Amino acid sequence: MAKKSLIQREQKRKKLEEKYRLIRQSLKKKRKGSSLNPKKIKEIQRKLQSLPRNSAPIRLHRRCLFTGRPKANYRDFGLSGHILREMIHACLLPGATKSSW
């Protein structure tokens, strides 16, 4: 089980990312879409840099819904590998079967 402080930190980052998403997107469109003079581009870049670091979507990390484990997560289920395996063995995931060859 992951530390609760790490899970709380991820939740805080998620809230910040949602809060600043539209601002960040609009600034990026202004910077990329138009051919402005270099001064305007630098001004837009400063505004982007003034946003909180934790509001950037790249800083979010996918975690297991049950354990909070940050590694070996399956996007389709939102679970880490060993929890997914246990649930498949217990027939808790409909349609998922243990592979055999």
Secondary structure, DSSP 8 states (H G I E B T S, - for coil): ---HHHHHHHHHHHHHHHHHHHHHHHHHHHHHHS---HHHHHHHHHHHHHS-GGGSGGG-----TTT---SSEETTTTEEHHHHHHHHHTT-STT------
